[in-house]
Each structure stands twice: as structure tokens, then as C-alpha cells.
Amino acid sequence: MEEGTFQGFLRAIGEAFRKGEPLFVVENDKALVEVEAEADGVLKEVLAEVGKAYPVGAVLGYYEEVAG
């Protein structure tokens, strides 16, 4: 997969999440994919637009890492 269409975050800005929980959804040519959080954190800012295609590795938003 070289790019995917951003379908949205599963958390609101200011909402906490845990490592391994689904954080956002991307659609590729085969399926909708839930992408898991890599660390415990709080979503701080969303940069990506729903329905827009982004390359793998693009910054879609920012979060603040918090101690688990």
C-alpha cells in the first residue's frame, strides 16, 4: 500500500487512548483498515481531511504521549 484515503479519527480532540487501541481509519483499495495507536496518549490536533488520500507515513494529526 502506497497511499490510503483517510476516513477519520476514532477519538475526539482531547480524548485519551491506549497503546494498541484503534486510533483512526484508512481505506485502501481492498478494505477499511483501523490503525492502532503506537503509544498511550491524548489526541491534540487533526491535520488530515476526511476523504483525502495520503501517502503512507504522512502526518495526519498530533498527540501528546502520556505515561500508561
Secondary structure by P-SEA (a helix, b strand, c coil): ccbbbbcccccccccccccccccbbbbcccbbbbbbbcccccccccccccccccccccccbbbbbbcc
